[in-house]
Amino acid sequence: MNPDQQLREPRSAADCIAFLAKTDLFSDLSRSDVESLAQNMEVRTLAQGQFLIRQDEPGDSLYAVFGGRLQVTNETPAGRRFRSTSSVRE
């Protein structure tokens, strides 16, 4: 993604519903199920360098990324780090 491009965050329930409905994971859900999911989701905005999740911490959430640039870092038991960066666009 070009750094000059602006991402429009989901600002309303309708934005969240539209985003979820076109996401492969949720595309088979009924409209009412997608609406229910959207009503119960929390929209979070992360600053550059802020962590969404950390390796080896227990997970209790599912994240659907609306857009931005993500970096995944995996550290082996021997201390080697592997990084992968990906851009996500709505």
N, C-alpha and C positions, 0 to 999 in steps of 0.2 A: 504494500500500500504506500502510495506517495505520502510523505509527511505533511504536505500542504493540503491534502484532502481532509475534510471535516467529516467526522462520523456523527450522524444524528442518533442520539441515544433514544431508546424507547421511553417516551414521556407519559404515555397514557395506557390505559388498559387495552385500548384498540391496537396500539403499537405492539404491545406484548403479545396479544392474540395473533396478530398478523405474522409476527416473527416466529412464534411457536408453530403455527399452522404450516408454515413452509419449511420447517426444519425436519429432516428425514426421520429423526427419532420419534417425532410426535405427529407425523403426517397421516397416520392411520387412525388417530383419535377423532371422536365425534366433536362437533363444534362445541357442545356443552362441556365436554371433558377438557378441551383446550381452554375454554373460558374459565373453568374451575382452576386449572393449573395456573393460568395467568393471574388470577385473583390471589393465589397463594404464593406467588414468587416474589422475590426481593431483587430489585434492580440495584446493582452495585457498580460504582465507577472507581477504577483503580488508577492511581498516579503511576507515572513511569517508574519502574524499579520496584513497585510494591508487589508483594507476594499474594497470589490467589490461594495457593496451597503449598505445603512443604512436604518434601519427601519423608516418608516413614511416620507421618502423623496420621492418626485414624481419620477416615473420611466419613462425613455424615450428610453430605450435600451433593447435589448434581448441578453442574454449571453448564449453561448454554451461553456461549460467548457471542454477543451481538456484533462486535467488531473490535479491531485493534491489533496490536502486535504482541505476540506471546513468545516468551522464551522458556523452554523446558530445560532444566539442568538435572542430570542424574549423576549421583556420586556413587561409585562402587565401594565395597568394603575396604579396598586397598587405597581409597582416596582419590582415584582418577575421576575426573569430571567430564561428562559428555553433555554438549549443549546443542539444542536445535531451536531455531527461531522460525516462526510462521506468522504471516499476516492473515487476519480474519476480517472479512468484509460482509456486511449484511447481505 
